[in-house]
Amino acid sequence: MTTYLDAVTSLGKGSLHPGGFFHTLNVLRQIDLSDEDIVLDIGCGTGRTACHIAKNSGAFVFALDNSEEMLQKATYRASQEGVQVQYVLCDAGDTPFRNKVIDLILVESVLIFLPAISILRECNRILKKNGILICVEMCASKSLPKIAREQIQAACNLPHIPSFEEWLILFQNTGFAPVKVQRNNFPGLLDNIKNILYPDPYQVVSRGTGSSREVNNVMQKYMQLIQIYKKYLGYGTFLMKKL
Ligand SMILES: C[S@@+](CC[C@H](N)C(=O)[O-])C[C@H]1O[C@@H](n2cnc3c(N)ncnc32)[C@H](O)[C@@H]1O
């Protein structure tokens, strides 16, 4: 069976998170990075954010994912862009980094698929004191009907769809304090229009991961559900500091 993550891996687009690349650019404008900083993109997918940071800041960039296929696409992107990103194949909850070594961690649409608390504990372990954690994750209002919640969770294999407030509590319970947080509409029409200005030049579509019909069915089902229930859905931008 082709899962949602299989489908997006197969399609190989960059910026597979709410708000897309345009949103990432806006968030990154709020961060100062120097060549002394170490950045880690967790669940980097095809590496668009990681490559952008490597190209536009002096920071050293690590990016990890547990999918070999994603990392192959990310490696191709880095070679096309002529940038150095150190890719790591590992689980987000069990990284090879020592304690307190990272200055900035990005997590864009990854926690929602996982037991978020264990990933956040790992982020806390490897971030330096006062290090920054940026997360972009889908959220749902508490009034999302039960049937809709079940359908969306089943379509994307999500353990839970937290509300914006639940995400905040989760960050606070794992040792992070808010610097700037924002709730956004999802899918935002304006986001979609703005992202047309940033097409991904290095998208690589796989052959062989499920049939293309299965991949299309999975994506269509997801899009339909998001459209039907969009008034209950949103995404949070969480810029947090490790205490
Ligand atoms: C929706 S995609 C987002 C990719 C990327 N952050 C972006 O915004 O384009 C989720 C990513 O998380 C990765 N992922 C899922 N579970 C993971 C895990 N346990 N450890 C590391 N990466 C994981 C998937 O392989 C996928 O690349």
PDBQT file of the ligand as one rigid body, heavy atoms in Angstrom, charges set to zero:
ROOT
HETATM    1  C1  LIG A 301       6.272  15.903   4.617  1.00  0.00    +0.000 C 
HETATM    2  S1  LIG A 301       7.953  15.538   4.406  1.00  0.00    +0.000 S 
HETATM    3  C2  LIG A 301       8.730  17.123   4.755  1.00  0.00    +0.000 C 
HETATM    4  C3  LIG A 301      10.096  17.211   4.145  1.00  0.00    +0.000 C 
HETATM    5  C4  LIG A 301      10.823  18.528   4.341  1.00  0.00    +0.000 C 
HETATM    6  N1  LIG A 301      10.952  18.900   5.719  1.00  0.00    +0.000 N 
HETATM    7  C5  LIG A 301      10.126  19.615   3.571  1.00  0.00    +0.000 C 
HETATM    8  O1  LIG A 301       9.520  20.485   4.171  1.00  0.00    +0.000 OA
HETATM    9  O2  LIG A 301      10.176  19.569   2.327  1.00  0.00    +0.000 OA
HETATM   10  C6  LIG A 301       8.363  14.616   5.876  1.00  0.00    +0.000 C 
HETATM   11  C7  LIG A 301       9.802  14.109   5.858  1.00  0.00    +0.000 C 
HETATM   12  O3  LIG A 301      10.098  13.497   7.113  1.00  0.00    +0.000 OA
HETATM   13  C8  LIG A 301      10.841  12.318   6.868  1.00  0.00    +0.000 C 
HETATM   14  N2  LIG A 301      10.665  11.418   8.025  1.00  0.00    +0.000 N 
HETATM   15  C9  LIG A 301       9.540  10.753   8.402  1.00  0.00    +0.000 A 
HETATM   16  N3  LIG A 301       9.764  10.029   9.500  1.00  0.00    +0.000 NA
HETATM   17  C10 LIG A 301      11.053  10.245   9.849  1.00  0.00    +0.000 A 
HETATM   18  C11 LIG A 301      11.881   9.775  10.900  1.00  0.00    +0.000 A 
HETATM   19  N4  LIG A 301      11.408   8.932  11.825  1.00  0.00    +0.000 N 
HETATM   20  N5  LIG A 301      13.160  10.199  10.953  1.00  0.00    +0.000 NA
HETATM   21  C12 LIG A 301      13.653  11.043  10.006  1.00  0.00    +0.000 A 
HETATM   22  N6  LIG A 301      12.912  11.520   8.981  1.00  0.00    +0.000 NA
HETATM   23  C13 LIG A 301      11.632  11.129   8.902  1.00  0.00    +0.000 A 
HETATM   24  C14 LIG A 301      10.245  11.770   5.587  1.00  0.00    +0.000 C 
HETATM   25  O4  LIG A 301      11.093  10.835   4.952  1.00  0.00    +0.000 OA
HETATM   26  C15 LIG A 301      10.054  13.058   4.803  1.00  0.00    +0.000 C 
HETATM   27  O5  LIG A 301      11.203  13.385   4.082  1.00  0.00    +0.000 OA
ENDROOT
TORSDOF 0
